[in-house]
Amino acid sequence: MKLKYWSDREQQILRDNPQTPVKELKKKLPGRSEQAIRRKRDDLGLAAIREYKNWYPSDDRQLIEHAKTKGAIEVARLMGRGEGSVRTRAETLGIRFKSEVSKYATTGNALVDAIRRRCEEDGIAVRDLDRELKTGAYFSSHCLGSKARRRLPMMKHIAKAVDFFGGELVINWKDE
């Protein structure tokens, strides 16, 4: 790969347009990739300054209303905000997006499947249950897949989840 030095003219274009999006700068700097423009702009101390939109109560109300029926990407588009901004604000407000609580795949283990169904009924993401109970990723992924089906269930994790949901584990012996 041939190293191409930046001319004084090219550097001046960057200095004269510090807030111009990289795609626009690429048109003014033929032969330069977007990555090269970003790097040179950073080297010159001209990194773009981001404008942040404040969240107002009316925005929060709109977010809460949209989240009932839409996912984060769609809400971000409707509100004219970035997905990351919308997700962060939703987390701050304790809001879950409709499409993020979905039907979970069955594991083949009746106890684990019952816990995953309870998560869905209560609107709790399985990964959040794992975080709350400090069970790693047991309920969200470790109990899925072909290898997991051959493993014995981790009863200490199951017991934590049953206790979390206010249930109890009971064994009924069927004696003749």
Beta strands, then each sheet from edge to edge (+ up, - down):
end
